[in-house]
């Protein structure tokens, strides 16, 4: 039951200012970072262009 690396992304929580890891395939938050800065080796999700 392992997820592919491409299914996991990170985004910045605007309220707390910390980064959150999200599993795209399940649509759930995996973990949130307590320290400052982004996770290493995890792609940052970008807004889709229309």
N, CA, C and O atoms as a Maestro MAE file, in Angstrom:
{
 s_m_m2io_version
 :::
 2.0.0
}

f_m_ct {
 s_m_title
 :::
 protein
 m_atom[200] {
  # First column is atom index #
  i_m_mmod_type
  r_m_x_coord
  r_m_y_coord
  r_m_z_coord
  i_m_residue_number
  s_m_chain_name
  s_m_pdb_residue_name
  s_m_pdb_atom_name
  i_m_atomic_number
  :::
  1 25 0.828 -1.195 0.000 1 A "UNK " " N  " 7
  2 3 0.000 0.000 0.000 1 A "UNK " " CA " 6
  3 2 0.867 1.252 0.000 1 A "UNK " " C  " 6
  4 15 0.758 2.084 0.900 1 A "UNK " " O  " 8
  5 25 1.707 1.385 -0.982 2 A "UNK " " N  " 7
  6 3 2.552 2.569 -1.079 2 A "UNK " " CA " 6
  7 2 2.035 3.487 -2.175 2 A "UNK " " C  " 6
  8 15 1.493 3.026 -3.180 2 A "UNK " " O  " 8
  9 25 2.204 4.787 -1.976 3 A "UNK " " N  " 7
  10 3 1.756 5.753 -2.972 3 A "UNK " " CA " 6
  11 2 2.925 6.155 -3.843 3 A "UNK " " C  " 6
  12 15 4.073 6.154 -3.398 3 A "UNK " " O  " 8
  13 25 2.636 6.496 -5.071 4 A "UNK " " N  " 7
  14 3 3.678 6.957 -5.989 4 A "UNK " " CA " 6
  15 2 4.121 8.345 -5.554 4 A "UNK " " C  " 6
  16 15 3.343 9.102 -4.973 4 A "UNK " " O  " 8
  17 25 5.371 8.671 -5.839 5 A "UNK " " N  " 7
  18 3 5.878 9.996 -5.474 5 A "UNK " " CA " 6
  19 2 5.116 11.102 -6.187 5 A "UNK " " C  " 6
  20 15 4.956 12.195 -5.645 5 A "UNK " " O  " 8
  21 25 4.639 10.823 -7.410 6 A "UNK " " N  " 7
  22 3 3.945 11.858 -8.174 6 A "UNK " " CA " 6
  23 2 2.566 12.175 -7.590 6 A "UNK " " C  " 6
  24 15 1.999 13.227 -7.885 6 A "UNK " " O  " 8
  25 25 2.025 11.279 -6.768 7 A "UNK " " N  " 7
  26 3 0.714 11.504 -6.170 7 A "UNK " " CA " 6
  27 2 0.782 12.370 -4.912 7 A "UNK " " C  " 6
  28 15 -0.252 12.810 -4.411 7 A "UNK " " O  " 8
  29 25 1.980 12.617 -4.402 8 A "UNK " " N  " 7
  30 3 2.131 13.403 -3.183 8 A "UNK " " CA " 6
  31 2 2.698 14.774 -3.541 8 A "UNK " " C  " 6
  32 15 3.747 14.882 -4.177 8 A "UNK " " O  " 8
  33 25 1.982 15.818 -3.119 9 A "UNK " " N  " 7
  34 3 2.422 17.192 -3.361 9 A "UNK " " CA " 6
  35 2 2.325 17.975 -2.059 9 A "UNK " " C  " 6
  36 15 1.753 17.500 -1.078 9 A "UNK " " O  " 8
  37 25 2.884 19.168 -2.061 10 A "UNK " " N  " 7
  38 3 2.778 20.028 -0.878 10 A "UNK " " CA " 6
  39 2 2.244 21.388 -1.275 10 A "UNK " " C  " 6
  40 15 2.498 21.882 -2.374 10 A "UNK " " O  " 8
  41 25 1.500 21.980 -0.359 11 A "UNK " " N  " 7
  42 3 1.021 23.342 -0.557 11 A "UNK " " CA " 6
  43 2 1.215 24.100 0.750 11 A "UNK " " C  " 6
  44 15 1.366 23.501 1.814 11 A "UNK " " O  " 8
  45 25 1.208 25.414 0.652 12 A "UNK " " N  " 7
  46 3 1.366 26.245 1.844 12 A "UNK " " CA " 6
  47 2 -0.005 26.603 2.381 12 A "UNK " " C  " 6
  48 15 -0.866 27.083 1.644 12 A "UNK " " O  " 8
  49 25 -0.203 26.369 3.665 13 A "UNK " " N  " 7
  50 3 -1.446 26.718 4.322 13 A "UNK " " CA " 6
  51 2 -1.457 28.227 4.551 13 A "UNK " " C  " 6
  52 15 -0.597 28.741 5.266 13 A "UNK " " O  " 8
  53 25 -2.412 28.947 3.957 14 A "UNK " " N  " 7
  54 3 -2.398 30.410 4.087 14 A "UNK " " CA " 6
  55 2 -2.646 30.914 5.513 14 A "UNK " " C  " 6
  56 15 -2.184 31.996 5.874 14 A "UNK " " O  " 8
  57 25 -3.367 30.143 6.316 15 A "UNK " " N  " 7
  58 3 -3.646 30.600 7.686 15 A "UNK " " CA " 6
  59 2 -2.446 30.427 8.610 15 A "UNK " " C  " 6
  60 15 -2.088 31.345 9.347 15 A "UNK " " O  " 8
  61 25 -1.820 29.241 8.570 16 A "UNK " " N  " 7
  62 3 -0.707 28.986 9.476 16 A "UNK " " CA " 6
  63 2 0.640 29.376 8.886 16 A "UNK " " C  " 6
  64 15 1.592 29.633 9.623 16 A "UNK " " O  " 8
  65 25 0.726 29.422 7.544 17 A "UNK " " N  " 7
  66 3 1.981 29.744 6.897 17 A "UNK " " CA " 6
  67 2 2.929 28.560 6.816 17 A "UNK " " C  " 6
  68 15 4.074 28.720 6.395 17 A "UNK " " O  " 8
  69 25 2.479 27.377 7.209 18 A "UNK " " N  " 7
  70 3 3.291 26.160 7.171 18 A "UNK " " CA " 6
  71 2 2.892 25.310 5.962 18 A "UNK " " C  " 6
  72 15 1.837 25.524 5.364 18 A "UNK " " O  " 8
  73 25 3.745 24.347 5.610 19 A "UNK " " N  " 7
  74 3 3.480 23.483 4.470 19 A "UNK " " CA " 6
  75 2 2.740 22.224 4.900 19 A "UNK " " C  " 6
  76 15 2.932 21.718 6.006 19 A "UNK " " O  " 8
  77 25 1.880 21.722 3.991 20 A "UNK " " N  " 7
  78 3 1.064 20.542 4.232 20 A "UNK " " CA " 6
  79 2 1.285 19.578 3.081 20 A "UNK " " C  " 6
  80 15 1.288 19.988 1.920 20 A "UNK " " O  " 8
  81 25 1.474 18.280 3.393 21 A "UNK " " N  " 7
  82 3 1.627 17.255 2.358 21 A "UNK " " CA " 6
  83 2 0.268 16.646 2.067 21 A "UNK " " C  " 6
  84 15 -0.464 16.279 2.986 21 A "UNK " " O  " 8
  85 25 -0.077 16.536 0.760 22 A "UNK " " N  " 7
  86 3 -1.376 16.023 0.345 22 A "UNK " " CA " 6
  87 2 -1.186 14.850 -0.606 22 A "UNK " " C  " 6
  88 15 -0.353 14.903 -1.511 22 A "UNK " " O  " 8
  89 25 -1.968 13.784 -0.396 23 A "UNK " " N  " 7
  90 3 -1.997 12.642 -1.309 23 A "UNK " " CA " 6
  91 2 -3.085 12.916 -2.327 23 A "UNK " " C  " 6
  92 15 -4.268 12.893 -1.987 23 A "UNK " " O  " 8
  93 25 -2.707 13.177 -3.572 24 A "UNK " " N  " 7
  94 3 -3.677 13.536 -4.611 24 A "UNK " " CA " 6
  95 2 -4.647 12.411 -4.925 24 A "UNK " " C  " 6
  96 15 -5.832 12.663 -5.145 24 A "UNK " " O  " 8
  97 25 -4.160 11.158 -4.949 25 A "UNK " " N  " 7
  98 3 -5.017 10.043 -5.341 25 A "UNK " " CA " 6
  99 2 -6.140 9.811 -4.330 25 A "UNK " " C  " 6
  100 15 -7.255 9.457 -4.711 25 A "UNK " " O  " 8
  101 25 -5.848 10.008 -3.047 26 A "UNK " " N  " 7
  102 3 -6.871 9.826 -2.014 26 A "UNK " " CA " 6
  103 2 -7.583 11.128 -1.668 26 A "UNK " " C  " 6
  104 15 -8.685 11.115 -1.120 26 A "UNK " " O  " 8
  105 25 -6.945 12.254 -1.992 27 A "UNK " " N  " 7
  106 3 -7.530 13.554 -1.670 27 A "UNK " " CA " 6
  107 2 -7.475 13.873 -0.196 27 A "UNK " " C  " 6
  108 15 -8.345 14.573 0.322 27 A "UNK " " O  " 8
  109 25 -6.455 13.362 0.493 28 A "UNK " " N  " 7
  110 3 -6.355 13.570 1.938 28 A "UNK " " CA " 6
  111 2 -5.014 14.192 2.316 28 A "UNK " " C  " 6
  112 15 -4.015 14.042 1.613 28 A "UNK " " O  " 8
  113 25 -5.024 14.891 3.440 29 A "UNK " " N  " 7
  114 3 -3.799 15.465 3.988 29 A "UNK " " CA " 6
  115 2 -3.030 14.349 4.686 29 A "UNK " " C  " 6
  116 15 -3.580 13.641 5.530 29 A "UNK " " O  " 8
  117 25 -1.757 14.197 4.329 30 A "UNK " " N  " 7
  118 3 -0.918 13.157 4.931 30 A "UNK " " CA " 6
  119 2 -0.291 13.677 6.218 30 A "UNK " " C  " 6
  120 15 -0.383 13.040 7.268 30 A "UNK " " O  " 8
  121 25 0.356 14.857 6.123 31 A "UNK " " N  " 7
  122 3 1.022 15.412 7.294 31 A "UNK " " CA " 6
  123 2 1.183 16.915 7.129 31 A "UNK " " C  " 6
  124 15 1.045 17.460 6.034 31 A "UNK " " O  " 8
  125 25 1.476 17.564 8.236 32 A "UNK " " N  " 7
  126 3 1.756 18.994 8.188 32 A "UNK " " CA " 6
  127 2 3.096 19.233 8.873 32 A "UNK " " C  " 6
  128 15 3.475 18.512 9.796 32 A "UNK " " O  " 8
  129 25 3.794 20.238 8.415 33 A "UNK " " N  " 7
  130 3 5.137 20.523 8.895 33 A "UNK " " CA " 6
  131 2 5.081 21.486 10.076 33 A "UNK " " C  " 6
  132 15 4.388 22.503 10.032 33 A "UNK " " O  " 8
  133 25 5.806 21.157 11.112 34 A "UNK " " N  " 7
  134 3 5.824 22.017 12.298 34 A "UNK " " CA " 6
  135 2 6.866 23.118 12.181 34 A "UNK " " C  " 6
  136 15 6.680 24.210 12.717 34 A "UNK " " O  " 8
  137 25 7.970 22.834 11.479 35 A "UNK " " N  " 7
  138 3 9.019 23.836 11.326 35 A "UNK " " CA " 6
  139 2 8.788 24.656 10.058 35 A "UNK " " C  " 6
  140 15 7.916 24.338 9.249 35 A "UNK " " O  " 8
  141 25 9.574 25.705 9.898 36 A "UNK " " N  " 7
  142 3 9.437 26.599 8.747 36 A "UNK " " CA " 6
  143 2 10.009 25.960 7.490 36 A "UNK " " C  " 6
  144 15 10.863 25.076 7.558 36 A "UNK " " O  " 8
  145 25 9.525 26.421 6.342 37 A "UNK " " N  " 7
  146 3 10.074 25.993 5.063 37 A "UNK " " CA " 6
  147 2 9.372 24.780 4.488 37 A "UNK " " C  " 6
  148 15 8.643 24.080 5.190 37 A "UNK " " O  " 8
  149 25 9.598 24.533 3.195 38 A "UNK " " N  " 7
  150 3 8.936 23.411 2.518 38 A "UNK " " CA " 6
  151 2 9.631 22.079 2.787 38 A "UNK " " C  " 6
  152 15 10.766 22.041 3.261 38 A "UNK " " O  " 8
  153 25 8.927 20.982 2.474 39 A "UNK " " N  " 7
  154 3 9.510 19.647 2.546 39 A "UNK " " CA " 6
  155 2 10.552 19.506 1.448 39 A "UNK " " C  " 6
  156 15 10.405 20.102 0.381 39 A "UNK " " O  " 8
  157 25 11.594 18.734 1.688 40 A "UNK " " N  " 7
  158 3 12.612 18.484 0.670 40 A "UNK " " CA " 6
  159 2 12.168 17.305 -0.183 40 A "UNK " " C  " 6
  160 15 11.697 16.294 0.337 40 A "UNK " " O  " 8
  161 25 12.321 17.442 -1.502 41 A "UNK " " N  " 7
  162 3 12.028 16.345 -2.409 41 A "UNK " " CA " 6
  163 2 10.560 16.126 -2.716 41 A "UNK " " C  " 6
  164 15 10.210 15.148 -3.378 41 A "UNK " " O  " 8
  165 25 9.690 17.016 -2.248 42 A "UNK " " N  " 7
  166 3 8.257 16.908 -2.530 42 A "UNK " " CA " 6
  167 2 7.857 18.096 -3.404 42 A "UNK " " C  " 6
  168 15 8.104 19.243 -3.031 42 A "UNK " " O  " 8
  169 25 7.237 17.838 -4.574 43 A "UNK " " N  " 7
  170 3 6.878 18.958 -5.463 43 A "UNK " " CA " 6
  171 2 5.801 19.848 -4.858 43 A "UNK " " C  " 6
  172 15 4.899 19.380 -4.164 43 A "UNK " " O  " 8
  173 25 5.919 21.143 -5.139 44 A "UNK " " N  " 7
  174 3 4.934 22.122 -4.688 44 A "UNK " " CA " 6
  175 2 3.824 22.196 -5.733 44 A "UNK " " C  " 6
  176 15 4.099 22.392 -6.917 44 A "UNK " " O  " 8
  177 25 2.579 22.043 -5.306 45 A "UNK " " N  " 7
  178 3 1.448 22.110 -6.220 45 A "UNK " " CA " 6
  179 2 1.255 23.540 -6.688 45 A "UNK " " C  " 6
  180 15 1.315 24.472 -5.886 45 A "UNK " " O  " 8
  181 25 1.028 23.716 -7.957 46 A "UNK " " N  " 7
  182 3 0.796 25.032 -8.541 46 A "UNK " " CA " 6
  183 2 -0.660 25.137 -8.992 46 A "UNK " " C  " 6
  184 15 -1.312 24.124 -9.242 46 A "UNK " " O  " 8
  185 25 -1.157 26.349 -9.092 47 A "UNK " " N  " 7
  186 3 -2.510 26.546 -9.599 47 A "UNK " " CA " 6
  187 2 -2.544 26.237 -11.078 47 A "UNK " " C  " 6
  188 15 -1.609 26.564 -11.809 47 A "UNK " " O  " 8
  189 25 -3.626 25.602 -11.526 48 A "UNK " " N  " 7
  190 3 -3.769 25.271 -12.937 48 A "UNK " " CA " 6
  191 2 -4.104 26.510 -13.738 48 A "UNK " " C  " 6
  192 15 -4.899 27.347 -13.309 48 A "UNK " " O  " 8
  193 25 -3.495 26.619 -14.900 49 A "UNK " " N  " 7
  194 3 -3.819 27.742 -15.787 49 A "UNK " " CA " 6
  195 2 -5.042 27.369 -16.602 49 A "UNK " " C  " 6
  196 15 -5.184 26.229 -17.044 49 A "UNK " " O  " 8
  197 25 -5.922 28.337 -16.798 50 A "UNK " " N  " 7
  198 3 -7.149 28.063 -17.554 50 A "UNK " " CA " 6
  199 2 -6.949 28.175 -19.038 50 A "UNK " " C  " 6
  200 15 -7.890 27.972 -19.805 50 A "UNK " " O  " 8
  :::
 }
 m_bond[199] {
  # First column is bond index #
  i_m_from
  i_m_to
  i_m_order
  :::
  1 1 2 1
  2 2 3 1
  3 3 4 2
  4 3 5 1
  5 5 6 1
  6 6 7 1
  7 7 8 2
  8 7 9 1
  9 9 10 1
  10 10 11 1
  11 11 12 2
  12 11 13 1
  13 13 14 1
  14 14 15 1
  15 15 16 2
  16 15 17 1
  17 17 18 1
  18 18 19 1
  19 19 20 2
  20 19 21 1
  21 21 22 1
  22 22 23 1
  23 23 24 2
  24 23 25 1
  25 25 26 1
  26 26 27 1
  27 27 28 2
  28 27 29 1
  29 29 30 1
  30 30 31 1
  31 31 32 2
  32 31 33 1
  33 33 34 1
  34 34 35 1
  35 35 36 2
  36 35 37 1
  37 37 38 1
  38 38 39 1
  39 39 40 2
  40 39 41 1
  41 41 42 1
  42 42 43 1
  43 43 44 2
  44 43 45 1
  45 45 46 1
  46 46 47 1
  47 47 48 2
  48 47 49 1
  49 49 50 1
  50 50 51 1
  51 51 52 2
  52 51 53 1
  53 53 54 1
  54 54 55 1
  55 55 56 2
  56 55 57 1
  57 57 58 1
  58 58 59 1
  59 59 60 2
  60 59 61 1
  61 61 62 1
  62 62 63 1
  63 63 64 2
  64 63 65 1
  65 65 66 1
  66 66 67 1
  67 67 68 2
  68 67 69 1
  69 69 70 1
  70 70 71 1
  71 71 72 2
  72 71 73 1
  73 73 74 1
  74 74 75 1
  75 75 76 2
  76 75 77 1
  77 77 78 1
  78 78 79 1
  79 79 80 2
  80 79 81 1
  81 81 82 1
  82 82 83 1
  83 83 84 2
  84 83 85 1
  85 85 86 1
  86 86 87 1
  87 87 88 2
  88 87 89 1
  89 89 90 1
  90 90 91 1
  91 91 92 2
  92 91 93 1
  93 93 94 1
  94 94 95 1
  95 95 96 2
  96 95 97 1
  97 97 98 1
  98 98 99 1
  99 99 100 2
  100 99 101 1
  101 101 102 1
  102 102 103 1
  103 103 104 2
  104 103 105 1
  105 105 106 1
  106 106 107 1
  107 107 108 2
  108 107 109 1
  109 109 110 1
  110 110 111 1
  111 111 112 2
  112 111 113 1
  113 113 114 1
  114 114 115 1
  115 115 116 2
  116 115 117 1
  117 117 118 1
  118 118 119 1
  119 119 120 2
  120 119 121 1
  121 121 122 1
  122 122 123 1
  123 123 124 2
  124 123 125 1
  125 125 126 1
  126 126 127 1
  127 127 128 2
  128 127 129 1
  129 129 130 1
  130 130 131 1
  131 131 132 2
  132 131 133 1
  133 133 134 1
  134 134 135 1
  135 135 136 2
  136 135 137 1
  137 137 138 1
  138 138 139 1
  139 139 140 2
  140 139 141 1
  141 141 142 1
  142 142 143 1
  143 143 144 2
  144 143 145 1
  145 145 146 1
  146 146 147 1
  147 147 148 2
  148 147 149 1
  149 149 150 1
  150 150 151 1
  151 151 152 2
  152 151 153 1
  153 153 154 1
  154 154 155 1
  155 155 156 2
  156 155 157 1
  157 157 158 1
  158 158 159 1
  159 159 160 2
  160 159 161 1
  161 161 162 1
  162 162 163 1
  163 163 164 2
  164 163 165 1
  165 165 166 1
  166 166 167 1
  167 167 168 2
  168 167 169 1
  169 169 170 1
  170 170 171 1
  171 171 172 2
  172 171 173 1
  173 173 174 1
  174 174 175 1
  175 175 176 2
  176 175 177 1
  177 177 178 1
  178 178 179 1
  179 179 180 2
  180 179 181 1
  181 181 182 1
  182 182 183 1
  183 183 184 2
  184 183 185 1
  185 185 186 1
  186 186 187 1
  187 187 188 2
  188 187 189 1
  189 189 190 1
  190 190 191 1
  191 191 192 2
  192 191 193 1
  193 193 194 1
  194 194 195 1
  195 195 196 2
  196 195 197 1
  197 197 198 1
  198 198 199 1
  199 199 200 2
  :::
 }
}
